Amino acid sequence: MEHAELIGQAGDAHGAAQLYRRLAQDHQEAFGRGSRGRLDAFQGESRWISRAAEQAAQQE
């Protein structure tokens, strides 16, 4: 998850969201739907999706 955060902090909000989505899928496959890692990854994904939308709005 640190890698996804670093990608987002470097300015690639969309890339960070994609990495978090993949992490959520991986956690689900390995530990089940209710795993803490899966839920944390979904939270990170939603945070970076929001930031990507903000960046897109600023460019308009």
mmCIF file as gemmi writes it, N, C-alpha and C atoms, coordinates in Angstrom:
data_model
loop_
_atom_site.group_PDB
_atom_site.id
_atom_site.type_symbol
_atom_site.label_atom_id
_atom_site.label_alt_id
_atom_site.label_comp_id
_atom_site.label_asym_id
_atom_site.label_entity_id
_atom_site.label_seq_id
_atom_site.pdbx_PDB_ins_code
_atom_site.Cartn_x
_atom_site.Cartn_y
_atom_site.Cartn_z
_atom_site.occupancy
_atom_site.B_iso_or_equiv
_atom_site.pdbx_formal_charge
_atom_site.auth_seq_id
_atom_site.auth_asym_id
_atom_site.pdbx_PDB_model_num
ATOM 1 N N . MET Axp A 1 ? 0.817 -1.186 0 1 0 ? 1 A 1
ATOM 2 C CA . MET Axp A 1 ? 0 0 0 1 0 ? 1 A 1
ATOM 3 C C . MET Axp A 1 ? 0.865 1.255 0 1 0 ? 1 A 1
ATOM 4 N N . GLU Axp A 2 ? 2.062 1.116 0.522 1 0 ? 2 A 1
ATOM 5 C CA . GLU Axp A 2 ? 2.955 2.269 0.523 1 0 ? 2 A 1
ATOM 6 C C . GLU Axp A 2 ? 3.288 2.716 -0.898 1 0 ? 2 A 1
ATOM 7 N N . HIS Axp A 3 ? 3.443 1.74 -1.782 1 0 ? 3 A 1
ATOM 8 C CA . HIS Axp A 3 ? 3.755 2.075 -3.176 1 0 ? 3 A 1
ATOM 9 C C . HIS Axp A 3 ? 2.612 2.882 -3.798 1 0 ? 3 A 1
ATOM 10 N N . ALA Axp A 4 ? 1.397 2.465 -3.566 1 0 ? 4 A 1
ATOM 11 C CA . ALA Axp A 4 ? 0.248 3.191 -4.113 1 0 ? 4 A 1
ATOM 12 C C . ALA Axp A 4 ? 0.198 4.614 -3.571 1 0 ? 4 A 1
ATOM 13 N N . GLU Axp A 5 ? 0.468 4.775 -2.284 1 0 ? 5 A 1
ATOM 14 C CA . GLU Axp A 5 ? 0.479 6.118 -1.687 1 0 ? 5 A 1
ATOM 15 C C . GLU Axp A 5 ? 1.552 6.984 -2.33 1 0 ? 5 A 1
ATOM 16 N N . LEU Axp A 6 ? 2.728 6.421 -2.526 1 0 ? 6 A 1
ATOM 17 C CA . LEU Axp A 6 ? 3.821 7.182 -3.138 1 0 ? 6 A 1
ATOM 18 C C . LEU Axp A 6 ? 3.478 7.604 -4.566 1 0 ? 6 A 1
ATOM 19 N N . ILE Axp A 7 ? 2.834 6.72 -5.302 1 0 ? 7 A 1
ATOM 20 C CA . ILE Axp A 7 ? 2.416 7.054 -6.663 1 0 ? 7 A 1
ATOM 21 C C . ILE Axp A 7 ? 1.446 8.24 -6.631 1 0 ? 7 A 1
ATOM 22 N N . GLY Axp A 8 ? 0.486 8.182 -5.734 1 0 ? 8 A 1
ATOM 23 C CA . GLY Axp A 8 ? -0.471 9.28 -5.612 1 0 ? 8 A 1
ATOM 24 C C . GLY Axp A 8 ? 0.179 10.57 -5.172 1 0 ? 8 A 1
ATOM 25 N N . GLN Axp A 9 ? 1.067 10.493 -4.208 1 0 ? 9 A 1
ATOM 26 C CA . GLN Axp A 9 ? 1.749 11.69 -3.717 1 0 ? 9 A 1
ATOM 27 C C . GLN Axp A 9 ? 2.649 12.305 -4.782 1 0 ? 9 A 1
ATOM 28 N N . ALA Axp A 10 ? 3.087 11.475 -5.714 1 0 ? 10 A 1
ATOM 29 C CA . ALA Axp A 10 ? 3.917 11.966 -6.814 1 0 ? 10 A 1
ATOM 30 C C . ALA Axp A 10 ? 3.087 12.655 -7.889 1 0 ? 10 A 1
ATOM 31 N N . GLY Axp A 11 ? 1.748 12.623 -7.726 1 0 ? 11 A 1
ATOM 32 C CA . GLY Axp A 11 ? 0.894 13.333 -8.669 1 0 ? 11 A 1
ATOM 33 C C . GLY Axp A 11 ? 0.031 12.465 -9.559 1 0 ? 11 A 1
ATOM 34 N N . ASP Axp A 12 ? 0.148 11.152 -9.437 1 0 ? 12 A 1
ATOM 35 C CA . ASP Axp A 12 ? -0.639 10.256 -10.279 1 0 ? 12 A 1
ATOM 36 C C . ASP Axp A 12 ? -1.788 9.666 -9.461 1 0 ? 12 A 1
ATOM 37 N N . ALA Axp A 13 ? -2.833 10.456 -9.253 1 0 ? 13 A 1
ATOM 38 C CA . ALA Axp A 13 ? -3.974 10.014 -8.45 1 0 ? 13 A 1
ATOM 39 C C . ALA Axp A 13 ? -4.673 8.82 -9.097 1 0 ? 13 A 1
ATOM 40 N N . HIS Axp A 14 ? -4.808 8.842 -10.416 1 0 ? 14 A 1
ATOM 41 C CA . HIS Axp A 14 ? -5.462 7.739 -11.124 1 0 ? 14 A 1
ATOM 42 C C . HIS Axp A 14 ? -4.654 6.446 -10.958 1 0 ? 14 A 1
ATOM 43 N N . GLY Axp A 15 ? -3.352 6.539 -11.103 1 0 ? 15 A 1
ATOM 44 C CA . GLY Axp A 15 ? -2.491 5.366 -10.931 1 0 ? 15 A 1
ATOM 45 C C . GLY Axp A 15 ? -2.562 4.806 -9.523 1 0 ? 15 A 1
ATOM 46 N N . ALA Axp A 16 ? -2.616 5.688 -8.527 1 0 ? 16 A 1
ATOM 47 C CA . ALA Axp A 16 ? -2.735 5.243 -7.141 1 0 ? 16 A 1
ATOM 48 C C . ALA Axp A 16 ? -4.046 4.506 -6.922 1 0 ? 16 A 1
ATOM 49 N N . ALA Axp A 17 ? -5.129 5.03 -7.471 1 0 ? 17 A 1
ATOM 50 C CA . ALA Axp A 17 ? -6.43 4.372 -7.334 1 0 ? 17 A 1
ATOM 51 C C . ALA Axp A 17 ? -6.408 2.987 -7.965 1 0 ? 17 A 1
ATOM 52 N N . GLN Axp A 18 ? -5.769 2.863 -9.128 1 0 ? 18 A 1
ATOM 53 C CA . GLN Axp A 18 ? -5.688 1.568 -9.796 1 0 ? 18 A 1
ATOM 54 C C . GLN Axp A 18 ? -4.89 0.566 -8.964 1 0 ? 18 A 1
ATOM 55 N N . LEU Axp A 19 ? -3.783 1.029 -8.37 1 0 ? 19 A 1
ATOM 56 C CA . LEU Axp A 19 ? -2.986 0.137 -7.539 1 0 ? 19 A 1
ATOM 57 C C . LEU Axp A 19 ? -3.761 -0.307 -6.31 1 0 ? 19 A 1
ATOM 58 N N . TYR Axp A 20 ? -4.484 0.609 -5.689 1 0 ? 20 A 1
ATOM 59 C CA . TYR Axp A 20 ? -5.291 0.242 -4.532 1 0 ? 20 A 1
ATOM 60 C C . TYR Axp A 20 ? -6.377 -0.762 -4.911 1 0 ? 20 A 1
ATOM 61 N N . ARG Axp A 21 ? -6.978 -0.609 -6.09 1 0 ? 21 A 1
ATOM 62 C CA . ARG Axp A 21 ? -8.004 -1.564 -6.536 1 0 ? 21 A 1
ATOM 63 C C . ARG Axp A 21 ? -7.395 -2.956 -6.664 1 0 ? 21 A 1
ATOM 64 N N . ARG Axp A 22 ? -6.218 -3.027 -7.249 1 0 ? 22 A 1
ATOM 65 C CA . ARG Axp A 22 ? -5.541 -4.318 -7.408 1 0 ? 22 A 1
ATOM 66 C C . ARG Axp A 22 ? -5.197 -4.921 -6.046 1 0 ? 22 A 1
ATOM 67 N N . LEU Axp A 23 ? -4.751 -4.08 -5.127 1 0 ? 23 A 1
ATOM 68 C CA . LEU Axp A 23 ? -4.45 -4.563 -3.779 1 0 ? 23 A 1
ATOM 69 C C . LEU Axp A 23 ? -5.699 -5.121 -3.096 1 0 ? 23 A 1
ATOM 70 N N . ALA Axp A 24 ? -6.822 -4.452 -3.277 1 0 ? 24 A 1
ATOM 71 C CA . ALA Axp A 24 ? -8.072 -4.931 -2.692 1 0 ? 24 A 1
ATOM 72 C C . ALA Axp A 24 ? -8.435 -6.304 -3.26 1 0 ? 24 A 1
ATOM 73 N N . GLN Axp A 25 ? -8.258 -6.475 -4.557 1 0 ? 25 A 1
ATOM 74 C CA . GLN Axp A 25 ? -8.55 -7.764 -5.185 1 0 ? 25 A 1
ATOM 75 C C . GLN Axp A 25 ? -7.619 -8.85 -4.653 1 0 ? 25 A 1
ATOM 76 N N . ASP Axp A 26 ? -6.339 -8.504 -4.531 1 0 ? 26 A 1
ATOM 77 C CA . ASP Axp A 26 ? -5.363 -9.474 -4.022 1 0 ? 26 A 1
ATOM 78 C C . ASP Axp A 26 ? -5.68 -9.878 -2.585 1 0 ? 26 A 1
ATOM 79 N N . HIS Axp A 27 ? -6.031 -8.91 -1.747 1 0 ? 27 A 1
ATOM 80 C CA . HIS Axp A 27 ? -6.37 -9.214 -0.356 1 0 ? 27 A 1
ATOM 81 C C . HIS Axp A 27 ? -7.612 -10.084 -0.282 1 0 ? 27 A 1
ATOM 82 N N . GLN Axp A 28 ? -8.585 -9.814 -1.137 1 0 ? 28 A 1
ATOM 83 C CA . GLN Axp A 28 ? -9.8 -10.625 -1.127 1 0 ? 28 A 1
ATOM 84 C C . GLN Axp A 28 ? -9.485 -12.069 -1.499 1 0 ? 28 A 1
ATOM 85 N N . GLU Axp A 29 ? -8.668 -12.253 -2.523 1 0 ? 29 A 1
ATOM 86 C CA . GLU Axp A 29 ? -8.317 -13.604 -2.953 1 0 ? 29 A 1
ATOM 87 C C . GLU Axp A 29 ? -7.543 -14.354 -1.875 1 0 ? 29 A 1
ATOM 88 N N . ALA Axp A 30 ? -6.663 -13.648 -1.182 1 0 ? 30 A 1
ATOM 89 C CA . ALA Axp A 30 ? -5.807 -14.297 -0.19 1 0 ? 30 A 1
ATOM 90 C C . ALA Axp A 30 ? -6.47 -14.467 1.179 1 0 ? 30 A 1
ATOM 91 N N . PHE Axp A 31 ? -7.26 -13.472 1.608 1 0 ? 31 A 1
ATOM 92 C CA . PHE Axp A 31 ? -7.738 -13.459 2.983 1 0 ? 31 A 1
ATOM 93 C C . PHE Axp A 31 ? -9.258 -13.388 3.138 1 0 ? 31 A 1
ATOM 94 N N . GLY Axp A 32 ? -9.982 -13.235 2.042 1 0 ? 32 A 1
ATOM 95 C CA . GLY Axp A 32 ? -11.44 -13.176 2.109 1 0 ? 32 A 1
ATOM 96 C C . GLY Axp A 32 ? -11.97 -11.755 2.039 1 0 ? 32 A 1
ATOM 97 N N . ARG Axp A 33 ? -13.279 -11.669 1.844 1 0 ? 33 A 1
ATOM 98 C CA . ARG Axp A 33 ? -13.932 -10.369 1.626 1 0 ? 33 A 1
ATOM 99 C C . ARG Axp A 33 ? -13.832 -9.426 2.813 1 0 ? 33 A 1
ATOM 100 N N . GLY Axp A 34 ? -13.834 -9.946 4.014 1 0 ? 34 A 1
ATOM 101 C CA . GLY Axp A 34 ? -13.854 -9.087 5.198 1 0 ? 34 A 1
ATOM 102 C C . GLY Axp A 34 ? -12.486 -8.743 5.751 1 0 ? 34 A 1
ATOM 103 N N . SER Axp A 35 ? -11.436 -9.021 4.994 1 0 ? 35 A 1
ATOM 104 C CA . SER Axp A 35 ? -10.095 -8.769 5.53 1 0 ? 35 A 1
ATOM 105 C C . SER Axp A 35 ? -9.836 -7.271 5.699 1 0 ? 35 A 1
ATOM 106 N N . ARG Axp A 36 ? -9.096 -6.955 6.736 1 0 ? 36 A 1
ATOM 107 C CA . ARG Axp A 36 ? -8.767 -5.558 7.038 1 0 ? 36 A 1
ATOM 108 C C . ARG Axp A 36 ? -7.988 -4.918 5.876 1 0 ? 36 A 1
ATOM 109 N N . GLY Axp A 37 ? -7.068 -5.658 5.286 1 0 ? 37 A 1
ATOM 110 C CA . GLY Axp A 37 ? -6.287 -5.128 4.173 1 0 ? 37 A 1
ATOM 111 C C . GLY Axp A 37 ? -7.145 -4.766 2.982 1 0 ? 37 A 1
ATOM 112 N N . ARG Axp A 38 ? -8.156 -5.587 2.716 1 0 ? 38 A 1
ATOM 113 C CA . ARG Axp A 38 ? -9.071 -5.304 1.607 1 0 ? 38 A 1
ATOM 114 C C . ARG Axp A 38 ? -9.835 -4.009 1.869 1 0 ? 38 A 1
ATOM 115 N N . LEU Axp A 39 ? -10.33 -3.869 3.085 1 0 ? 39 A 1
ATOM 116 C CA . LEU Axp A 39 ? -11.086 -2.668 3.423 1 0 ? 39 A 1
ATOM 117 C C . LEU Axp A 39 ? -10.193 -1.422 3.389 1 0 ? 39 A 1
ATOM 118 N N . ASP Axp A 40 ? -8.961 -1.552 3.873 1 0 ? 40 A 1
ATOM 119 C CA . ASP Axp A 40 ? -8.019 -0.429 3.814 1 0 ? 40 A 1
ATOM 120 C C . ASP Axp A 40 ? -7.723 -0.039 2.374 1 0 ? 40 A 1
ATOM 121 N N . ALA Axp A 41 ? -7.577 -1.051 1.513 1 0 ? 41 A 1
ATOM 122 C CA . ALA Axp A 41 ? -7.288 -0.768 0.107 1 0 ? 41 A 1
ATOM 123 C C . ALA Axp A 41 ? -8.468 -0.065 -0.565 1 0 ? 41 A 1
ATOM 124 N N . PHE Axp A 42 ? -9.693 -0.486 -0.26 1 0 ? 42 A 1
ATOM 125 C CA . PHE Axp A 42 ? -10.855 0.203 -0.826 1 0 ? 42 A 1
ATOM 126 C C . PHE Axp A 42 ? -10.931 1.645 -0.339 1 0 ? 42 A 1
ATOM 127 N N . GLN Axp A 43 ? -10.569 1.879 0.893 1 0 ? 43 A 1
ATOM 128 C CA . GLN Axp A 43 ? -10.559 3.247 1.414 1 0 ? 43 A 1
ATOM 129 C C . GLN Axp A 43 ? -9.523 4.082 0.664 1 0 ? 43 A 1
ATOM 130 N N . GLY Axp A 44 ? -8.347 3.522 0.455 1 0 ? 44 A 1
ATOM 131 C CA . GLY Axp A 44 ? -7.32 4.229 -0.299 1 0 ? 44 A 1
ATOM 132 C C . GLY Axp A 44 ? -7.75 4.49 -1.732 1 0 ? 44 A 1
ATOM 133 N N . GLU Axp A 45 ? -8.372 3.502 -2.337 1 0 ? 45 A 1
ATOM 134 C CA . GLU Axp A 45 ? -8.85 3.675 -3.71 1 0 ? 45 A 1
ATOM 135 C C . GLU Axp A 45 ? -9.853 4.822 -3.793 1 0 ? 45 A 1
ATOM 136 N N . SER Axp A 46 ? -10.805 4.845 -2.88 1 0 ? 46 A 1
ATOM 137 C CA . SER Axp A 46 ? -11.826 5.901 -2.941 1 0 ? 46 A 1
ATOM 138 C C . SER Axp A 46 ? -11.22 7.272 -2.69 1 0 ? 46 A 1
ATOM 139 N N . ARG Axp A 47 ? -10.23 7.351 -1.815 1 0 ? 47 A 1
ATOM 140 C CA . ARG Axp A 47 ? -9.563 8.622 -1.56 1 0 ? 47 A 1
ATOM 141 C C . ARG Axp A 47 ? -8.866 9.145 -2.822 1 0 ? 47 A 1
ATOM 142 N N . TRP Axp A 48 ? -8.175 8.248 -3.524 1 0 ? 48 A 1
ATOM 143 C CA . TRP Axp A 48 ? -7.454 8.688 -4.718 1 0 ? 48 A 1
ATOM 144 C C . TRP Axp A 48 ? -8.384 8.917 -5.908 1 0 ? 48 A 1
ATOM 145 N N . ILE Axp A 49 ? -9.503 8.212 -5.972 1 0 ? 49 A 1
ATOM 146 C CA . ILE Axp A 49 ? -10.497 8.51 -7.008 1 0 ? 49 A 1
ATOM 147 C C . ILE Axp A 49 ? -11.015 9.93 -6.813 1 0 ? 49 A 1
ATOM 148 N N . SER Axp A 50 ? -11.277 10.288 -5.571 1 0 ? 50 A 1
ATOM 149 C CA . SER Axp A 50 ? -11.751 11.638 -5.262 1 0 ? 50 A 1
ATOM 150 C C . SER Axp A 50 ? -10.726 12.684 -5.676 1 0 ? 50 A 1
ATOM 151 N N . ARG Axp A 51 ? -9.472 12.425 -5.368 1 0 ? 51 A 1
ATOM 152 C CA . ARG Axp A 51 ? -8.419 13.38 -5.74 1 0 ? 51 A 1
ATOM 153 C C . ARG Axp A 51 ? -8.245 13.462 -7.251 1 0 ? 51 A 1
ATOM 154 N N . ALA Axp A 52 ? -8.393 12.345 -7.944 1 0 ? 52 A 1
ATOM 155 C CA . ALA Axp A 52 ? -8.299 12.36 -9.408 1 0 ? 52 A 1
ATOM 156 C C . ALA Axp A 52 ? -9.424 13.202 -9.995 1 0 ? 52 A 1
ATOM 157 N N . ALA Axp A 53 ? -10.62 13.097 -9.425 1 0 ? 53 A 1
ATOM 158 C CA . ALA Axp A 53 ? -11.753 13.898 -9.895 1 0 ? 53 A 1
ATOM 159 C C . ALA Axp A 53 ? -11.496 15.378 -9.636 1 0 ? 53 A 1
ATOM 160 N N . GLU Axp A 54 ? -10.921 15.699 -8.485 1 0 ? 54 A 1
ATOM 161 C CA . GLU Axp A 54 ? -10.591 17.095 -8.181 1 0 ? 54 A 1
ATOM 162 C C . GLU Axp A 54 ? -9.569 17.637 -9.173 1 0 ? 54 A 1
ATOM 163 N N . GLN Axp A 55 ? -8.564 16.822 -9.489 1 0 ? 55 A 1
ATOM 164 C CA . GLN Axp A 55 ? -7.549 17.257 -10.459 1 0 ? 55 A 1
ATOM 165 C C . GLN Axp A 55 ? -8.163 17.475 -11.834 1 0 ? 55 A 1
ATOM 166 N N . ALA Axp A 56 ? -9.049 16.606 -12.24 1 0 ? 56 A 1
ATOM 167 C CA . ALA Axp A 56 ? -9.705 16.745 -13.544 1 0 ? 56 A 1
ATOM 168 C C . ALA Axp A 56 ? -10.571 18.012 -13.578 1 0 ? 56 A 1
ATOM 169 N N . ALA Axp A 57 ? -11.256 18.299 -12.493 1 0 ? 57 A 1
ATOM 170 C CA . ALA Axp A 57 ? -12.097 19.5 -12.434 1 0 ? 57 A 1
ATOM 171 C C . ALA Axp A 57 ? -11.264 20.756 -12.509 1 0 ? 57 A 1
ATOM 172 N N . GLN Axp A 58 ? -10.096 20.744 -11.923 1 0 ? 58 A 1
ATOM 173 C CA . GLN Axp A 58 ? -9.224 21.916 -11.952 1 0 ? 58 A 1
ATOM 174 C C . GLN Axp A 58 ? -8.672 22.185 -13.349 1 0 ? 58 A 1
ATOM 175 N N . GLN Axp A 59 ? -8.546 21.129 -14.143 1 0 ? 59 A 1
ATOM 176 C CA . GLN Axp A 59 ? -8.01 21.282 -15.485 1 0 ? 59 A 1
ATOM 177 C C . GLN Axp A 59 ? -9.046 21.816 -16.464 1 0 ? 59 A 1
ATOM 178 N N . GLU Axp A 60 ? -10.306 21.79 -16.096 1 0 ? 60 A 1
ATOM 179 C CA . GLU Axp A 60 ? -11.365 22.26 -17.004 1 0 ? 60 A 1
ATOM 180 C C . GLU Axp A 60 ? -11.453 23.757 -17.021 1 0 ? 60 A 1
